[in-house]
Each structure stands twice: as C-alpha cells, then as structure tokens.
Amino acid sequence: MSRAATALASLPARWRHVLWLVDVERYSPSELGSRLSMTPNAVSSLAARARKALRAAYHAAPTVDA
C-alpha cells in the first residue's frame, strides 16, 4: 500500500467521506451542509481538520522503498 493510501486509511470514515466529497467531488460546504445535517461552517471545519490529520498521517507513515 502506498504512503498516501496508508495515511488516508488511518483517518476515521467520516473524515475520509468529507474529504472525498469536498476535494474530489468538489461539493461546496453549503451544498453539503444539509446533506450531512451540519452547518456550512461545520463542514468547512471538519474538512480542515481532516486535511490536517491527513498531512500528519502522511508524514508519519513509513516510506516504502521501491
């Protein structure tokens, strides 16, 4: 498994889900607010925490020699 995949897999499912919706599918926080039963600000905050955790997990993951 790649370093990025390992880091992503280490996140809670909810964080992975919001990252996918915001960063891959390009939903706006206001679009997701009602879908996730959250305010747009809460969606933005959750996505920011998830990105920060993903960066930390990526840097902490062991490198794989090819």
PyMOL Python script that loads the backbone (N, CA, C, O; Angstrom):
from pymol import cmd

cmd.read_pdbstr("""\
ATOM      1  N   MET A   1       0.857  -1.179   0.000  1.00  0.00           N
ATOM      2  CA  MET A   1       0.000   0.000   0.000  1.00  0.00           C
ATOM      3  C   MET A   1       0.896   1.233   0.000  1.00  0.00           C
ATOM      4  O   MET A   1       1.917   1.268   0.687  1.00  0.00           O
ATOM      5  N   SER A   2       0.509   2.236  -0.770  1.00  0.00           N
ATOM      6  CA  SER A   2       1.321   3.445  -0.849  1.00  0.00           C
ATOM      7  C   SER A   2       1.225   4.249   0.446  1.00  0.00           C
ATOM      8  O   SER A   2       0.329   4.043   1.264  1.00  0.00           O
ATOM      9  N   ARG A   3       2.148   5.145   0.601  1.00  0.00           N
ATOM     10  CA  ARG A   3       2.187   6.002   1.787  1.00  0.00           C
ATOM     11  C   ARG A   3       0.907   6.840   1.890  1.00  0.00           C
ATOM     12  O   ARG A   3       0.355   7.005   2.979  1.00  0.00           O
ATOM     13  N   ALA A   4       0.440   7.367   0.757  1.00  0.00           N
ATOM     14  CA  ALA A   4      -0.783   8.173   0.750  1.00  0.00           C
ATOM     15  C   ALA A   4      -1.998   7.324   1.113  1.00  0.00           C
ATOM     16  O   ALA A   4      -2.854   7.758   1.883  1.00  0.00           O
ATOM     17  N   ALA A   5      -2.072   6.121   0.562  1.00  0.00           N
ATOM     18  CA  ALA A   5      -3.204   5.231   0.856  1.00  0.00           C
ATOM     19  C   ALA A   5      -3.197   4.829   2.324  1.00  0.00           C
ATOM     20  O   ALA A   5      -4.252   4.751   2.954  1.00  0.00           O
ATOM     21  N   THR A   6      -2.020   4.575   2.867  1.00  0.00           N
ATOM     22  CA  THR A   6      -1.904   4.231   4.281  1.00  0.00           C
ATOM     23  C   THR A   6      -2.384   5.389   5.154  1.00  0.00           C
ATOM     24  O   THR A   6      -3.117   5.189   6.123  1.00  0.00           O
ATOM     25  N   ALA A   7      -1.965   6.592   4.801  1.00  0.00           N
ATOM     26  CA  ALA A   7      -2.371   7.776   5.566  1.00  0.00           C
ATOM     27  C   ALA A   7      -3.880   7.981   5.484  1.00  0.00           C
ATOM     28  O   ALA A   7      -4.521   8.256   6.498  1.00  0.00           O
ATOM     29  N   LEU A   8      -4.445   7.852   4.304  1.00  0.00           N
ATOM     30  CA  LEU A   8      -5.884   8.033   4.136  1.00  0.00           C
ATOM     31  C   LEU A   8      -6.667   6.965   4.898  1.00  0.00           C
ATOM     32  O   LEU A   8      -7.677   7.267   5.534  1.00  0.00           O
ATOM     33  N   ALA A   9      -6.209   5.742   4.836  1.00  0.00           N
ATOM     34  CA  ALA A   9      -6.893   4.641   5.532  1.00  0.00           C
ATOM     35  C   ALA A   9      -6.861   4.806   7.048  1.00  0.00           C
ATOM     36  O   ALA A   9      -7.708   4.252   7.748  1.00  0.00           O
ATOM     37  N   SER A  10      -5.904   5.554   7.557  1.00  0.00           N
ATOM     38  CA  SER A  10      -5.797   5.737   9.003  1.00  0.00           C
ATOM     39  C   SER A  10      -6.813   6.742   9.553  1.00  0.00           C
ATOM     40  O   SER A  10      -7.016   6.817  10.765  1.00  0.00           O
ATOM     41  N   LEU A  11      -7.445   7.507   8.676  1.00  0.00           N
ATOM     42  CA  LEU A  11      -8.417   8.505   9.118  1.00  0.00           C
ATOM     43  C   LEU A  11      -9.758   7.864   9.428  1.00  0.00           C
ATOM     44  O   LEU A  11     -10.096   6.822   8.866  1.00  0.00           O
ATOM     45  N   PRO A  12     -10.527   8.485  10.323  1.00  0.00           N
ATOM     46  CA  PRO A  12     -11.885   7.999  10.569  1.00  0.00           C
ATOM     47  C   PRO A  12     -12.725   8.082   9.291  1.00  0.00           C
ATOM     48  O   PRO A  12     -12.487   8.939   8.440  1.00  0.00           O
ATOM     49  N   ALA A  13     -13.687   7.205   9.165  1.00  0.00           N
ATOM     50  CA  ALA A  13     -14.521   7.135   7.960  1.00  0.00           C
ATOM     51  C   ALA A  13     -15.193   8.473   7.651  1.00  0.00           C
ATOM     52  O   ALA A  13     -15.272   8.875   6.490  1.00  0.00           O
ATOM     53  N   ARG A  14     -15.670   9.150   8.672  1.00  0.00           N
ATOM     54  CA  ARG A  14     -16.346  10.433   8.448  1.00  0.00           C
ATOM     55  C   ARG A  14     -15.402  11.455   7.821  1.00  0.00           C
ATOM     56  O   ARG A  14     -15.813  12.217   6.946  1.00  0.00           O
ATOM     57  N   TRP A  15     -14.152  11.482   8.252  1.00  0.00           N
ATOM     58  CA  TRP A  15     -13.181  12.412   7.690  1.00  0.00           C
ATOM     59  C   TRP A  15     -12.861  12.051   6.248  1.00  0.00           C
ATOM     60  O   TRP A  15     -12.774  12.928   5.389  1.00  0.00           O
ATOM     61  N   ARG A  16     -12.685  10.754   5.980  1.00  0.00           N
ATOM     62  CA  ARG A  16     -12.432  10.320   4.600  1.00  0.00           C
ATOM     63  C   ARG A  16     -13.596  10.719   3.702  1.00  0.00           C
ATOM     64  O   ARG A  16     -13.400  11.183   2.579  1.00  0.00           O
ATOM     65  N   HIS A  17     -14.812  10.532   4.214  1.00  0.00           N
ATOM     66  CA  HIS A  17     -16.014  10.843   3.443  1.00  0.00           C
ATOM     67  C   HIS A  17     -16.082  12.329   3.102  1.00  0.00           C
ATOM     68  O   HIS A  17     -16.332  12.686   1.951  1.00  0.00           O
ATOM     69  N   VAL A  18     -15.865  13.193   4.080  1.00  0.00           N
ATOM     70  CA  VAL A  18     -15.961  14.629   3.813  1.00  0.00           C
ATOM     71  C   VAL A  18     -14.830  15.088   2.898  1.00  0.00           C
ATOM     72  O   VAL A  18     -15.043  15.962   2.058  1.00  0.00           O
ATOM     73  N   LEU A  19     -13.642  14.524   3.041  1.00  0.00           N
ATOM     74  CA  LEU A  19     -12.552  14.875   2.129  1.00  0.00           C
ATOM     75  C   LEU A  19     -12.894  14.483   0.695  1.00  0.00           C
ATOM     76  O   LEU A  19     -12.633  15.240  -0.241  1.00  0.00           O
ATOM     77  N   TRP A  20     -13.472  13.310   0.527  1.00  0.00           N
ATOM     78  CA  TRP A  20     -13.864  12.859  -0.809  1.00  0.00           C
ATOM     79  C   TRP A  20     -14.895  13.816  -1.418  1.00  0.00           C
ATOM     80  O   TRP A  20     -14.761  14.237  -2.567  1.00  0.00           O
ATOM     81  N   LEU A  21     -15.906  14.145  -0.646  1.00  0.00           N
ATOM     82  CA  LEU A  21     -16.979  14.998  -1.161  1.00  0.00           C
ATOM     83  C   LEU A  21     -16.499  16.409  -1.488  1.00  0.00           C
ATOM     84  O   LEU A  21     -16.897  16.980  -2.504  1.00  0.00           O
ATOM     85  N   VAL A  22     -15.646  16.973  -0.633  1.00  0.00           N
ATOM     86  CA  VAL A  22     -15.188  18.347  -0.824  1.00  0.00           C
ATOM     87  C   VAL A  22     -14.053  18.438  -1.851  1.00  0.00           C
ATOM     88  O   VAL A  22     -14.087  19.290  -2.739  1.00  0.00           O
ATOM     89  N   ASP A  23     -13.055  17.566  -1.731  1.00  0.00           N
ATOM     90  CA  ASP A  23     -11.853  17.710  -2.550  1.00  0.00           C
ATOM     91  C   ASP A  23     -11.874  16.923  -3.854  1.00  0.00           C
ATOM     92  O   ASP A  23     -11.180  17.295  -4.801  1.00  0.00           O
ATOM     93  N   VAL A  24     -12.639  15.859  -3.927  1.00  0.00           N
ATOM     94  CA  VAL A  24     -12.689  15.064  -5.155  1.00  0.00           C
ATOM     95  C   VAL A  24     -13.951  15.389  -5.953  1.00  0.00           C
ATOM     96  O   VAL A  24     -13.879  15.716  -7.137  1.00  0.00           O
ATOM     97  N   GLU A  25     -15.096  15.295  -5.298  1.00  0.00           N
ATOM     98  CA  GLU A  25     -16.352  15.557  -5.996  1.00  0.00           C
ATOM     99  C   GLU A  25     -16.692  17.040  -6.068  1.00  0.00           C
ATOM    100  O   GLU A  25     -17.641  17.429  -6.749  1.00  0.00           O
ATOM    101  N   ARG A  26     -15.924  17.864  -5.373  1.00  0.00           N
ATOM    102  CA  ARG A  26     -15.997  19.326  -5.449  1.00  0.00           C
ATOM    103  C   ARG A  26     -17.323  19.920  -4.985  1.00  0.00           C
ATOM    104  O   ARG A  26     -17.772  20.931  -5.526  1.00  0.00           O
ATOM    105  N   TYR A  27     -17.955  19.297  -3.983  1.00  0.00           N
ATOM    106  CA  TYR A  27     -19.137  19.892  -3.379  1.00  0.00           C
ATOM    107  C   TYR A  27     -18.702  21.061  -2.514  1.00  0.00           C
ATOM    108  O   TYR A  27     -17.632  21.024  -1.906  1.00  0.00           O
ATOM    109  N   SER A  28     -19.519  22.090  -2.458  1.00  0.00           N
ATOM    110  CA  SER A  28     -19.229  23.212  -1.566  1.00  0.00           C
ATOM    111  C   SER A  28     -19.761  22.893  -0.169  1.00  0.00           C
ATOM    112  O   SER A  28     -20.665  22.072  -0.016  1.00  0.00           O
ATOM    113  N   PRO A  29     -19.198  23.542   0.842  1.00  0.00           N
ATOM    114  CA  PRO A  29     -19.720  23.325   2.199  1.00  0.00           C
ATOM    115  C   PRO A  29     -21.213  23.633   2.313  1.00  0.00           C
ATOM    116  O   PRO A  29     -21.925  22.965   3.063  1.00  0.00           O
ATOM    117  N   SER A  30     -21.689  24.627   1.584  1.00  0.00           N
ATOM    118  CA  SER A  30     -23.117  24.937   1.657  1.00  0.00           C
ATOM    119  C   SER A  30     -23.955  23.834   1.020  1.00  0.00           C
ATOM    120  O   SER A  30     -25.059  23.561   1.491  1.00  0.00           O
ATOM    121  N   GLU A  31     -23.461  23.196  -0.035  1.00  0.00           N
ATOM    122  CA  GLU A  31     -24.174  22.071  -0.640  1.00  0.00           C
ATOM    123  C   GLU A  31     -24.205  20.867   0.302  1.00  0.00           C
ATOM    124  O   GLU A  31     -25.195  20.139   0.365  1.00  0.00           O
ATOM    125  N   LEU A  32     -23.118  20.674   1.023  1.00  0.00           N
ATOM    126  CA  LEU A  32     -23.013  19.509   1.901  1.00  0.00           C
ATOM    127  C   LEU A  32     -23.671  19.697   3.253  1.00  0.00           C
ATOM    128  O   LEU A  32     -24.011  18.718   3.917  1.00  0.00           O
ATOM    129  N   GLY A  33     -23.854  20.922   3.665  1.00  0.00           N
ATOM    130  CA  GLY A  33     -24.404  21.182   4.990  1.00  0.00           C
ATOM    131  C   GLY A  33     -25.681  20.423   5.264  1.00  0.00           C
ATOM    132  O   GLY A  33     -25.778  19.699   6.255  1.00  0.00           O
ATOM    133  N   SER A  34     -26.656  20.581   4.400  1.00  0.00           N
ATOM    134  CA  SER A  34     -27.937  19.898   4.632  1.00  0.00           C
ATOM    135  C   SER A  34     -27.805  18.400   4.426  1.00  0.00           C
ATOM    136  O   SER A  34     -28.458  17.624   5.124  1.00  0.00           O
ATOM    137  N   ARG A  35     -26.977  17.982   3.489  1.00  0.00           N
ATOM    138  CA  ARG A  35     -26.782  16.554   3.221  1.00  0.00           C
ATOM    139  C   ARG A  35     -26.189  15.830   4.430  1.00  0.00           C
ATOM    140  O   ARG A  35     -26.521  14.675   4.695  1.00  0.00           O
ATOM    141  N   LEU A  36     -25.314  16.514   5.153  1.00  0.00           N
ATOM    142  CA  LEU A  36     -24.649  15.910   6.306  1.00  0.00           C
ATOM    143  C   LEU A  36     -25.252  16.365   7.635  1.00  0.00           C
ATOM    144  O   LEU A  36     -24.723  16.045   8.699  1.00  0.00           O
ATOM    145  N   SER A  37     -26.346  17.104   7.576  1.00  0.00           N
ATOM    146  CA  SER A  37     -27.002  17.646   8.772  1.00  0.00           C
ATOM    147  C   SER A  37     -26.038  18.493   9.600  1.00  0.00           C
ATOM    148  O   SER A  37     -25.949  18.358  10.821  1.00  0.00           O
ATOM    149  N   MET A  38     -25.321  19.367   8.899  1.00  0.00           N
ATOM    150  CA  MET A  38     -24.348  20.254   9.537  1.00  0.00           C
ATOM    151  C   MET A  38     -24.484  21.639   8.928  1.00  0.00           C
ATOM    152  O   MET A  38     -25.062  21.797   7.852  1.00  0.00           O
ATOM    153  N   THR A  39     -23.957  22.631   9.609  1.00  0.00           N
ATOM    154  CA  THR A  39     -23.894  23.958   9.008  1.00  0.00           C
ATOM    155  C   THR A  39     -22.732  23.978   8.017  1.00  0.00           C
ATOM    156  O   THR A  39     -21.811  23.169   8.133  1.00  0.00           O
ATOM    157  N   PRO A  40     -22.763  24.889   7.045  1.00  0.00           N
ATOM    158  CA  PRO A  40     -21.630  25.007   6.124  1.00  0.00           C
ATOM    159  C   PRO A  40     -20.307  25.265   6.858  1.00  0.00           C
ATOM    160  O   PRO A  40     -19.265  24.745   6.456  1.00  0.00           O
ATOM    161  N   ASN A  41     -20.344  26.060   7.924  1.00  0.00           N
ATOM    162  CA  ASN A  41     -19.118  26.317   8.700  1.00  0.00           C
ATOM    163  C   ASN A  41     -18.597  25.046   9.351  1.00  0.00           C
ATOM    164  O   ASN A  41     -17.386  24.833   9.415  1.00  0.00           O
ATOM    165  N   ALA A  42     -19.495  24.206   9.833  1.00  0.00           N
ATOM    166  CA  ALA A  42     -19.082  22.940  10.449  1.00  0.00           C
ATOM    167  C   ALA A  42     -18.456  22.016   9.408  1.00  0.00           C
ATOM    168  O   ALA A  42     -17.488  21.313   9.699  1.00  0.00           O
ATOM    169  N   VAL A  43     -19.006  22.016   8.198  1.00  0.00           N
ATOM    170  CA  VAL A  43     -18.432  21.201   7.113  1.00  0.00           C
ATOM    171  C   VAL A  43     -17.024  21.686   6.796  1.00  0.00           C
ATOM    172  O   VAL A  43     -16.103  20.881   6.663  1.00  0.00           O
ATOM    173  N   SER A  44     -16.855  22.991   6.677  1.00  0.00           N
ATOM    174  CA  SER A  44     -15.529  23.567   6.404  1.00  0.00           C
ATOM    175  C   SER A  44     -14.534  23.220   7.495  1.00  0.00           C
ATOM    176  O   SER A  44     -13.384  22.878   7.217  1.00  0.00           O
ATOM    177  N   SER A  45     -14.979  23.309   8.722  1.00  0.00           N
ATOM    178  CA  SER A  45     -14.118  23.000   9.864  1.00  0.00           C
ATOM    179  C   SER A  45     -13.726  21.528   9.874  1.00  0.00           C
ATOM    180  O   SER A  45     -12.566  21.187  10.107  1.00  0.00           O
ATOM    181  N   LEU A  46     -14.687  20.674   9.625  1.00  0.00           N
ATOM    182  CA  LEU A  46     -14.419  19.232   9.578  1.00  0.00           C
ATOM    183  C   LEU A  46     -13.423  18.903   8.467  1.00  0.00           C
ATOM    184  O   LEU A  46     -12.496  18.119   8.671  1.00  0.00           O
ATOM    185  N   ALA A  47     -13.615  19.500   7.298  1.00  0.00           N
ATOM    186  CA  ALA A  47     -12.703  19.256   6.177  1.00  0.00           C
ATOM    187  C   ALA A  47     -11.293  19.748   6.494  1.00  0.00           C
ATOM    188  O   ALA A  47     -10.312  19.090   6.149  1.00  0.00           O
ATOM    189  N   ALA A  48     -11.191  20.890   7.142  1.00  0.00           N
ATOM    190  CA  ALA A  48      -9.872  21.423   7.510  1.00  0.00           C
ATOM    191  C   ALA A  48      -9.170  20.510   8.512  1.00  0.00           C
ATOM    192  O   ALA A  48      -7.973  20.254   8.382  1.00  0.00           O
ATOM    193  N   ARG A  49      -9.908  20.017   9.514  1.00  0.00           N
ATOM    194  CA  ARG A  49      -9.315  19.089  10.493  1.00  0.00           C
ATOM    195  C   ARG A  49      -8.895  17.787   9.811  1.00  0.00           C
ATOM    196  O   ARG A  49      -7.849  17.221  10.129  1.00  0.00           O
ATOM    197  N   ALA A  50      -9.711  17.322   8.879  1.00  0.00           N
ATOM    198  CA  ALA A  50      -9.388  16.084   8.173  1.00  0.00           C
ATOM    199  C   ALA A  50      -8.136  16.253   7.309  1.00  0.00           C
ATOM    200  O   ALA A  50      -7.292  15.358   7.262  1.00  0.00           O
ATOM    201  N   ARG A  51      -8.011  17.390   6.628  1.00  0.00           N
ATOM    202  CA  ARG A  51      -6.807  17.646   5.821  1.00  0.00           C
ATOM    203  C   ARG A  51      -5.561  17.707   6.696  1.00  0.00           C
ATOM    204  O   ARG A  51      -4.516  17.163   6.339  1.00  0.00           O
ATOM    205  N   LYS A  52      -5.677  18.370   7.839  1.00  0.00           N
ATOM    206  CA  LYS A  52      -4.539  18.477   8.760  1.00  0.00           C
ATOM    207  C   LYS A  52      -4.124  17.093   9.260  1.00  0.00           C
ATOM    208  O   LYS A  52      -2.935  16.781   9.321  1.00  0.00           O
ATOM    209  N   ALA A  53      -5.106  16.269   9.615  1.00  0.00           N
ATOM    210  CA  ALA A  53      -4.818  14.912  10.079  1.00  0.00           C
ATOM    211  C   ALA A  53      -4.216  14.063   8.960  1.00  0.00           C
ATOM    212  O   ALA A  53      -3.326  13.250   9.210  1.00  0.00           O
ATOM    213  N   LEU A  54      -4.695  14.248   7.732  1.00  0.00           N
ATOM    214  CA  LEU A  54      -4.150  13.503   6.601  1.00  0.00           C
ATOM    215  C   LEU A  54      -2.686  13.873   6.368  1.00  0.00           C
ATOM    216  O   LEU A  54      -1.850  12.998   6.139  1.00  0.00           O
ATOM    217  N   ARG A  55      -2.381  15.153   6.426  1.00  0.00           N
ATOM    218  CA  ARG A  55      -0.975  15.582   6.279  1.00  0.00           C
ATOM    219  C   ARG A  55      -0.095  14.966   7.352  1.00  0.00           C
ATOM    220  O   ARG A  55       0.990  14.463   7.061  1.00  0.00           O
ATOM    221  N   ALA A  56      -0.564  15.007   8.595  1.00  0.00           N
ATOM    222  CA  ALA A  56       0.212  14.447   9.706  1.00  0.00           C
ATOM    223  C   ALA A  56       0.399  12.936   9.533  1.00  0.00           C
ATOM    224  O   ALA A  56       1.485  12.408   9.770  1.00  0.00           O
ATOM    225  N   ALA A  57      -0.661  12.253   9.122  1.00  0.00           N
ATOM    226  CA  ALA A  57      -0.573  10.803   8.929  1.00  0.00           C
ATOM    227  C   ALA A  57       0.363  10.467   7.773  1.00  0.00           C
ATOM    228  O   ALA A  57       1.095   9.479   7.829  1.00  0.00           O
ATOM    229  N   TYR A  58       0.340  11.279   6.738  1.00  0.00           N
ATOM    230  CA  TYR A  58       1.227  11.054   5.592  1.00  0.00           C
ATOM    231  C   TYR A  58       2.691  11.192   6.014  1.00  0.00           C
ATOM    232  O   TYR A  58       3.527  10.364   5.652  1.00  0.00           O
ATOM    233  N   HIS A  59       2.991  12.229   6.771  1.00  0.00           N
ATOM    234  CA  HIS A  59       4.367  12.447   7.215  1.00  0.00           C
ATOM    235  C   HIS A  59       4.830  11.398   8.223  1.00  0.00           C
ATOM    236  O   HIS A  59       6.023  11.114   8.326  1.00  0.00           O
ATOM    237  N   ALA A  60       3.886  10.826   8.962  1.00  0.00           N
ATOM    238  CA  ALA A  60       4.228   9.805   9.953  1.00  0.00           C
ATOM    239  C   ALA A  60       4.311   8.409   9.345  1.00  0.00           C
ATOM    240  O   ALA A  60       4.903   7.507   9.937  1.00  0.00           O
ATOM    241  N   ALA A  61       3.719   8.230   8.166  1.00  0.00           N
ATOM    242  CA  ALA A  61       3.713   6.896   7.529  1.00  0.00           C
ATOM    243  C   ALA A  61       5.127   6.523   7.078  1.00  0.00           C
ATOM    244  O   ALA A  61       5.884   7.379   6.622  1.00  0.00           O
ATOM    245  N   PRO A  62       5.472   5.262   7.206  1.00  0.00           N
ATOM    246  CA  PRO A  62       6.793   4.837   6.760  1.00  0.00           C
ATOM    247  C   PRO A  62       6.905   4.926   5.245  1.00  0.00           C
ATOM    248  O   PRO A  62       5.939   4.693   4.517  1.00  0.00           O
ATOM    249  N   THR A  63       8.098   5.266   4.789  1.00  0.00           N
ATOM    250  CA  THR A  63       8.312   5.311   3.340  1.00  0.00           C
ATOM    251  C   THR A  63       8.571   3.888   2.850  1.00  0.00           C
ATOM    252  O   THR A  63       9.151   3.063   3.556  1.00  0.00           O
ATOM    253  N   VAL A  64       8.135   3.629   1.648  1.00  0.00           N
ATOM    254  CA  VAL A  64       8.300   2.292   1.065  1.00  0.00           C
ATOM    255  C   VAL A  64       9.367   2.384  -0.011  1.00  0.00           C
ATOM    256  O   VAL A  64       9.257   3.181  -0.943  1.00  0.00           O
ATOM    257  N   ASP A  65      10.395   1.566   0.124  1.00  0.00           N
ATOM    258  CA  ASP A  65      11.450   1.549  -0.885  1.00  0.00           C
ATOM    259  C   ASP A  65      10.973   0.769  -2.094  1.00  0.00           C
ATOM    260  O   ASP A  65      10.433  -0.329  -1.969  1.00  0.00           O
ATOM    261  N   ALA A  66      11.178   1.348  -3.261  1.00  0.00           N
ATOM    262  CA  ALA A  66      10.731   0.674  -4.494  1.00  0.00           C
ATOM    263  C   ALA A  66      11.793  -0.236  -5.030  1.00  0.00           C
ATOM    264  O   ALA A  66      11.591  -0.882  -6.059  1.00  0.00           O
TER     265      ALA A  66
END
""", "prot")
cmd.dss("prot")
cmd.show_as("cartoon", "prot")
cmd.util.cbc("prot")
cmd.orient("prot")
